[in-house]
Amino acid sequence: MWCPCSRAYREAVAGGREPAAVPPRTPVEPSGGAPSAAGRDGQQGGAIPFSFEEVATAGIRTLERVPAAAKPQVSALFETVLRAATDDAGWLRAYAFAPLVLSATHRGGRKAVTEALRRRVRLWRAGQLETLWAEARAVSAGKGDRRARRRAYPVADDADNRLELQTDVESVDDLDGATVRQVLRRARDRCYSRAVSALSAAQTAPADDATLAALRELHPPAPELPDDRSLRPVAVARPSPGVIRRVLKKMPKGTAAGPSGLSAQHLLDLWDVSGSFKEAVADAVWALSSGRVASAARPYLFGARLVPLVKKSGGIRPIACGEILRRVAGKVLASGRAIKDLGANVLLRSGQVGVSVKAGADAGVHAIRRVAALYRDRDVVDRGILQIDFANAFNTLRREAIICSVNRHAPQLLGADRGISSQCGVQQGDPLGPLLFSLVMHDVVVPPNPGEQPPVPAAPASSQAPVESAPASLGQPEPLDAAGGRPTPPEPAQAPGSGDPAVPPPPPVGSPAAPRATDGALSQAGLDLLTFFLDDGAAGGELDTLGHWLQGFEDRAAAVGLSLNRGKCRLSVAPGATIPEALQGIETFPLDDIQHLGVPCGSPETMRAFVEEAAKSAERKMRMIASLPDAHVALTLLKFCAGFVSVVHLMRAVGAVFDFACIDQATQSCLATITGIETDASAWALASLPVRLGGLGLHSCADTAAIAHIAATFDGEACLPSLVTPYVLPHAMLLDEDDTFLASLEDPRLAPFESVLEKIQNVLQARDNYGGRGQKVWSATVHDERRKALLISMTEELGRSGRLQGSALALKQVQVRARIQSCSAQHASAWLYGNAEADPRLWLSPAELAVAIRLRLGLPIAPMPSICRLCGTGSADVDGVHARSCFSGGRRTRMHNALRDVIADFARRGLLAPAVERPVFSNTERKRPDISYVRDGTTVVLDVAVTFPLQPSNPQYAKRAAEKPGGAATAYATAVKEAPLY
């Protein structure tokens, strides 16, 4: 790993040596091997004027996007470079491609950048790498002040989407202008999570000896790895370009590049230029997946850039940002069916729900809450729940333990050669990191059978590429004995009370029936509860049994490099409990105060107190976002990064125990701050509807909390038999005794929605949770019924107001329905929040946004009616109906022409040679068509029209629009077909 702050960081973290031990211009190999001179050997007889280390530590800033005009040249060159990456020099050229060809330019502007990239491609093909290297370093040195400012912000990875504010600032007035500009720029680029991360104002640690010592302590050296002869690597199938493209598209917008500067956006920009480029990328990803990488390139392709951030509570948090091709390879491997099945087939045996287990977090929280409630209700004083915390777990895990566990459970991850550096731990940000950690934790919690023989040694891996038809997934492999057969299954766990003095028999807390013999860790340890979410674990049972289990667990964890942080472990017990010697030194808490994964699992009273503090933090976050100077950006961040989305995990944990109306009130207040609009009850009810139903998507937490908790309870039920003992399982599944579940089921906000209650009752009887989509299905039903009720109440309110009578009232009621239906049409809300590929010009000014939101919510845009200044005759009503339907001023003509030109431009790109408003008929008295073109000898004409469903001159448009979205446009199209214009 490398830290861009100083050379001392780079040398220490990369090689684990003193700074003076690495001379300049010498590649550093974190694996501990001798420096290789192959990194400078040129390809085709030329010399490469740089090394892997120099490219990785140069910090050359690359372009965010590749201009469209330069894509063919850049794509062709990159394809050639990737196909030549077969030795040290070839991989070095591929590693240096982004900083040399895609580095930032002195001059901005699309044309200047395009010409610069084309020139660099020509220089590369001419073999002038030294010129490119000098220019890239010169540009990087000229923009050093900008790089220095960038270091003040966290380098967000696709596994580092931190949406929680880490400081106590209340508004952007407490931040410097550079931070605010960074937030706005990232948000306008649709990188919403990175924009909120910039608001945290997390600073990098100072470049001093203390930070260097902290980084060394967090990344300790490791002993030698085991001999390859004990492993059984499996050939990896070549991924298809389609799979790689799906992986790239799923990466968050603005995913940071690795040390070389190559980003996911670069690959997406070049992806569709040619099919051969896709195949070259697929071959490169295949090479990384199967370990066919030159030895000198491995430490850098599998390494990462390290940024030390200062924690709020003190200490250093290292953020690792690896190479994009390596991350893609990891995601491709992790997406295989065999890897996904590991969660249910293997990891659940040890209570591990953090990887490939649907609703695993919900299951762990529900299990802890039910066990704690059982202990409280029965006044059990000799049992408790132990919550486990490790010290620097992911960075201290021994690599030989990782390799052995992968070899036992998922040998397809080893590839043809493992190519892992000698540093400890799992790299943060690695897509396979959680899986690798979980596999080792599984073997720690459920140790292999003592009589199990090591796996059969694999045949020597061929230096040639594996056959492409090799299987991509091997199902769930099992270790083989020395004869090549399946090992003898482990002896069943000894029944409690059968004479084992080390494991006292647990009293019948739950069902009086004897426990069932299982192959998991619960039966082996005699526990009531065992669950892990990666390194966050919890075990429950008799205190003496807990102490005995903890001693063995701690010894096994130490053998793989993990050390228990007893200062952060928690033991939740009932008052008057006697703590055994093995659990001494661990802080004790009441069962009411137990927490897991950042949510409360205790009594309803402590749940309310916990969520109340979390709600205050969420409200502060919303106020921070609302104070941004760009109203449209603030509204977008409020929707995607605050309010509902910031507390959804709490709603799934506590349900209706806490009244989340305070979050809704804070969201409504922030909407008023951002837009300057005070919404009444009807307008806020409409704003809280999804965008697809004509709302703003600011979902109501109070209306969703009960549904979220009920769905989470059902979603996690499938995992409960693996997390709790048969003693406790009947009580964990008995929802009639769950106070939190009953409070959500009896929530008065659900009473009006009989169809939702009926679906919930069906699930209670059949235990069918819609395949884990319960919250989505029930929330959609609630939103649909709320929208119907809102339309009825709004139309009835117009009649009760007495301001309109007769036909005017009927027309207004129809217009209300037509407005909401029209806002629900497909693409009718594209301007509201946009998407990753939206036009930057769609960001509205504060005044434009305020008017647009008022029109969408049906609020007046003017204090009183007036005479239209354009036509001078019509009355400009406060709802803006006349303003949008007036023919004077040319506004409607400009809208028509803009839409016509967009359609014509698409036709030109399709090589249709369209003609815009040219006479194509012999009868010159006829109108000219908007667009016409000839296709297969036939003249095709297109008529473009912009319809306004609320226009008073044609009430039929409003009636058709009130029936279904897009009804006015359909009515116009029908009229044109019945009376052709040409």
Secondary structure, 3 states (H helix, E strand, C coil): CECCCCHHHHHHHHHCCCHHHCCCCCCCCCCCCCCCHHHHCCHHHCCCCCCHHHHHHCCCCECCCCCHHHHHHHHHHHHHHHHCCCCHHHHHHHHHHHHHHCECCCCCCHHHHHHHHHHHHHHHHCCCHHHHHHHHHHHHHHCHHHHHHHCCCCCCCCCCCCCCCCCCCCCHHHCCHHHHHHHHHHHHCCCHHHHHHHHCCCCECCCCHHHHHHHHHHCCECCCCCCHHHCCCCCCCCCCHHHHHHHHHHCCCCCCCCCCCCCHHHHHHHHCCCHHHHHHHHHHHHHHHCCCCCCCCHHHHCCEEEEEEECCCCCEEEEEEECHHHHHHHHHHHCCHHHHCHHHHCHHHHCECCCCCCCHHHHHHHHHHHHHHHHHHCCCCCEEEEEECECCHHHHCCHHHHHHHHHHHCHHHCCCCCCCCCECCCCCCCCCHHHHHHHHHHHHHCCCCCCCCCCCCCCCCCCCCCCCCCCCCCCCCCCCCCCCCCCCCCCCCCCCCCCCCCCCCCCCCCCCCCCCCCCCHHHHHCCCEEEEECCEEEEEEEHHHHHHHHHHHHHHHHHCCCCECCCCCEEEECCCCCCCHHHCCCEEEEHHHCEECCEECCCHHHHHHHHHHHHHHHHHHHHHHHCCCCHHHHHHHHHHHCCHHHHHHHHHHHHHHCCCHHHHHHHHHHHHHHHCCCCCHHHHHHHCCCHHHCCCCCCCHHHHHHHHHHHHHHHHHHHHHHHECCCCHHHHHCHHHCHHHHHHHCCHHHCCCHHHHHHHHHHHHHCCCHHHCHHHHHHHHHHHHHHHHHHHHHHHHHHHHCCCCHHHHHHHHHHHHHHHHHHCCCCCCHHHHCCCCCCHHHCCCHHHHHHHHHHHHCCCCCCCCEECCCCCCCEECCCCHHHHHCCHHHHHHHHHHHHHHHHHHHHHHCCCCCEECCCCCCCCCCCCCCEEEEECCEEEEECCCCCCCCCCCCHHHHHHHHHCCCHHHHHHHHHHHHCCCC
